[in-house]
Amino acid sequence: MKVILEKPWGTIRAYALNQPCTVKLITINPGQETSLHYHKLRDDVWIILDGGLEVTIGEETFRPSEGEEFMIPAEKRHKIKAPQGRGRVLEIDIGFTSEDDTYRITDVYGRELEEREELGL
């Protein structure tokens, strides 16, 4: 079973929606980015499939090459940006996977953000 979620920046294709592990192919359209966000109930593993992406994890920003891998623990802020061309990331979610467990810090599309009091900001 394949589930496709449309986002303003591209698509998420979940190939194995299976707790406690879900595998997704994330596609970021040229010039677009995900929100800066975190998850409380899962860790993410990212495998970079295309060069040219900009990846932010915590306070660090990377420009990874194809094949690089990142482990993002629960509650660590992260985002992906495709400054030039389209980019893809294979994401493996370890733990409870739900769009309800996405807490946005910043979002260029005007979607709802997390309450600042909870973040201690």
C-alpha positions in Angstrom: 0.0 0.0 0.0 1.3 3.4 -0.9 0.0 6.6 0.7 0.7 10.0 -1.0 0.4 13.2 1.0 0.4 16.5 -0.9 2.2 19.4 0.8 2.6 23.0 -0.5 6.3 22.2 -1.0 6.0 18.8 -2.8 4.9 15.3 -1.8 5.5 12.6 0.8 5.1 9.0 -0.5 4.8 6.6 2.4 5.6 3.1 1.2 5.3 1.2 4.4 3.0 2.9 6.9 3.8 0.4 9.7 4.2 1.1 13.4 6.7 1.4 14.9 8.5 2.1 11.6 7.4 4.0 8.5 9.5 4.6 5.3 8.8 7.7 3.2 10.2 9.3 0.0 10.1 13.1 0.5 10.3 15.2 -2.6 11.1 19.0 -2.2 10.2 21.1 -5.2 12.8 23.7 -6.5 13.0 26.7 -4.3 10.8 25.2 -1.6 11.4 24.0 1.9 9.7 22.1 4.7 8.8 23.9 8.0 11.3 24.0 10.7 9.7 21.4 13.0 10.2 18.6 15.5 8.4 15.4 16.6 7.9 14.3 20.1 7.1 10.6 19.5 9.6 9.5 16.9 13.2 9.7 15.6 13.9 10.2 11.9 16.6 8.8 9.7 17.3 10.7 6.5 19.1 9.3 3.5 19.9 12.0 0.9 19.0 10.8 -2.6 19.9 14.0 -4.5 22.7 16.5 -4.0 21.9 20.2 -3.9 19.7 20.1 -0.7 20.2 22.2 2.4 19.5 20.3 5.6 19.1 21.9 9.0 19.2 19.8 12.2 19.3 21.7 15.5 21.5 24.7 15.0 23.6 23.2 12.2 23.0 23.5 8.5 24.5 21.0 6.0 24.8 20.8 2.2 24.9 17.0 1.9 26.0 14.9 -1.0 23.9 12.1 -2.4 24.0 9.1 -0.1 24.7 11.0 3.2 22.7 9.9 6.2 21.4 11.8 9.2 19.8 10.6 12.5 17.4 13.1 13.9 16.3 12.3 17.5 12.8 13.1 18.8 12.4 16.8 19.8 15.4 17.9 17.6 14.3 20.7 15.2 14.9 20.0 11.5 14.0 21.0 8.0 15.0 20.4 4.3 15.3 23.0 1.6 15.8 22.7 -2.1 17.5 26.0 -3.1 17.9 25.2 -6.8 16.6 21.9 -8.2 14.2 19.3 -6.9 15.6 17.1 -4.2 14.6 13.8 -2.6 15.2 12.3 0.8 14.4 8.8 2.0 13.0 9.1 5.5 12.6 6.3 8.0 10.5 7.2 11.0 11.2 5.1 14.1 8.4 5.3 16.6 4.8 6.6 16.3 4.3 8.2 12.9 1.5 10.8 12.6 1.1 14.2 11.0 -0.3 15.2 14.4 3.2 14.7 15.9 4.6 17.6 13.8 5.3 20.7 15.8 6.1 23.7 13.5 8.5 26.4 14.7 8.6 28.4 11.4 6.7 27.9 8.2 6.9 30.0 4.9 3.4 28.8 3.9 1.5 30.3 6.8 0.5 27.0 8.4 -0.2 26.9 12.2 2.9 27.1 14.4 3.5 25.5 17.8 2.7 27.7 20.8 5.8 29.6 21.8 5.1 29.2 25.6 5.5 25.4 25.3 8.9 25.9 23.5 10.1 28.2 26.3 10.6 31.1 23.7 
